[in-house]
């Protein structure tokens, strides 16, 4: 199984987050992220949480060390994302995450932002914060 992580899971993994335990459990199995996820994490840490730059840089170092693969977002990724946004009604930034996951040959997208259990292009969405049935 090749798991691709959305930004929200990373944001919850740091101290003080209410969903930290579940985020850390999901991340413990490893996976892949994109450069976009690093950018979004930086934005959330700075704008939403007001973290100082040294804390953000330290967090980014930890994140980079946790993932053996960080994939780029290319013009081809963007074109695939536009098609996904059109076909599935995704916001473009969510579509970029899905497109990067597909390009990285991921089979599971770990995300709180998309419907748990949804499947598209060989990719299944799993929400690690969803309550078990």
N, C-alpha and C positions, 0 to 999 in steps of 0.2 A: 504494500500500500504506500503510495506517495502522497503525502499530505501537504497542502499549500495553506498558509495562514494569512488571514485578513488582519488588518491593523488593530481592530478592536481587541483581539485576543492578546496581542503584545501589550497594549495599553493597560489591560487589567492585570498583567503579570507583575507589576511593580508595587512596592510597599504602599499601603494605604488604600488600595483598590478593594472594593467590596467583593469582587468576584475573583480575587487573586488565587485562591486555592484551586478552583476549577481551571483557570487559565494555566497555572503551572503544571497541573496534571496533563492538560492537552499538549502543552509544549514539551513535556518530558519525552514524548515519543518521537521528537524531531520532525523535520520537514523542510519546506522550501518557502521562501518569500521573494518578493520582487523589490526592485529599487524604489518603486512607488510606495510600498509599505513602509520603507525607511523614511521617506519624505512625509507621509501622512502621520507616522508616529511622532516625528519631530514637530510637526504642526500641532498635534494634540497636546504634546508635552509642554510646548511653549505657550500656545494661545489658550487652551482650555484649563491646563493645570498650573500655568505660570511658573514653570520650572526654569531655573537659571541655566545658561548655556553650558557651564561645566557639568551639571547634572545630566543634561541631555546628551552631551558627548560621551559621558561615561556609560549611560544607558545604551546608546548606539553601539559602543564597543562590546557590551555584553550581548546585545542582540546579534551583531555580526558573528560573534564567537559561537553562538548557539545553532547557527544554520550553516550547513555545508554547502548550500547552494542559494545564491541570491541572483535572481534572473533580471536581465534588463527589460525595460519597456521600450520597444522599438516602434518604428512607423508601421510595421506589419502588425504588431500587437495592437496598436491604436486602431488600425483598419478592422481587425477582428472584433475589437471592443465596440466599435460603431455598429457593426452588424449585429452583435449580441444585444446592444441597447435597443436597436430597432426591433429585433425579433422578440425580445423578452420584456421590454419596457424597463430595463435597468437604467439607473443613473449612470452617466459615463464613467465615473470613478469606480463604481461597483463592477461595471462591465470590463474595465481595464484589469481589475483583480481576477475576474473569471477568465478573461483571455490569456493573461499571463499564466494562470494555473493550468489551463489547457495546453499552452505552448510548452510548459515545463513537464508535460506528461503526467500531471497530477490526476489522481482519481478521487480525491476527497478535498473539499474546500472547507476549512475550519473557520466559521464566521458566525457572528451573532446577527449580522445585518441582513441575511438572506434566509429564506424559508427553509427550516430544517427538513431534510429529506428530499428537497428538490433535486432533480437530476437533469443535466444537460450536457451534451457533447462528451459523454463518458465521465462526467464529473458529478459527484454527489455532494450536496451541502450538508454539513453537520454542525449543529450549534452546541458547543460544549456547555453552554449555560442553560439549555432547555431542560425542563423537568422531565424525568423519565416517566413514561406512561404507567 
